Amino acid sequence: MMKFRMTMGAAVVMTALLAALAGCQKKEGPAETAGKKIDQTVEKAGEKIEEAKEKIGEKMEKAGQDLKDATTRDEKK
């Protein structure tokens, strides 16, 4: 009987601790919300920069090829 009481007592204490921990979670404050928005904005800006960099690289490759083609045409004349 003593073992049963100790087991039940431990179970009650563990349940109380779990309930207390679940209730202790903080809600997000205004600084955390603003920080998340800043992070999202910076991430989107980084993506846009990458897209622009790729487009510039493609245009530079085309310009280089066009220059090479023009040079080759002039040499053949």
C-alpha positions in Angstrom: 0.0 0.0 0.0 2.9 2.4 0.8 4.4 1.8 -2.7 1.1 2.7 -4.3 0.8 6.0 -2.4 4.4 7.0 -3.4 3.7 6.1 -7.0 0.5 8.0 -7.1 2.1 11.0 -5.2 4.9 11.1 -7.8 2.4 10.9 -10.6 0.4 13.8 -9.1 3.6 15.9 -8.7 4.7 15.2 -12.3 1.3 16.1 -13.6 1.3 19.4 -11.7 4.8 20.2 -12.9 3.9 19.5 -16.5 0.8 21.7 -16.2 2.8 24.5 -14.7 5.4 24.4 -17.4 2.8 24.4 -20.1 1.3 27.6 -18.6 4.6 29.4 -18.4 5.2 29.9 -22.1 5.7 33.5 -22.8 3.7 35.2 -25.5 5.6 37.1 -28.2 6.3 40.7 -27.4 6.4 43.7 -29.8 10.2 43.5 -30.1 10.1 39.9 -31.1 7.4 40.5 -33.6 9.3 43.4 -35.1 12.5 41.2 -35.2 10.7 38.5 -37.1 9.4 41.0 -39.6 12.9 42.5 -40.1 14.2 39.0 -40.6 11.6 38.2 -43.3 12.3 41.5 -45.0 16.0 40.9 -45.1 15.5 37.4 -46.4 13.2 38.7 -49.2 15.8 41.4 -50.1 18.5 38.8 -50.2 16.4 36.7 -52.6 15.8 39.8 -54.9 19.5 40.6 -54.9 20.3 37.0 -55.9 17.8 37.2 -58.8 19.3 40.5 -59.9 22.8 39.1 -59.8 21.7 36.2 -61.9 20.1 38.5 -64.5 23.2 40.7 -64.6 25.4 37.6 -65.1 23.3 36.4 -67.9 23.4 39.8 -69.6 27.2 40.0 -69.2 27.6 36.6 -70.8 25.4 37.6 -73.7 27.3 40.9 -74.1 30.6 38.9 -74.0 29.3 36.5 -76.7 28.1 39.4 -78.8 31.5 41.0 -78.6 33.2 37.8 -79.5 30.9 37.3 -82.4 31.5 40.9 -83.6 35.3 40.4 -83.3 35.1 37.1 -85.2 33.1 38.7 -88.1 35.6 41.6 -88.4 38.5 39.1 -88.6 36.8 37.2 -91.4 36.4 40.3 -93.6 
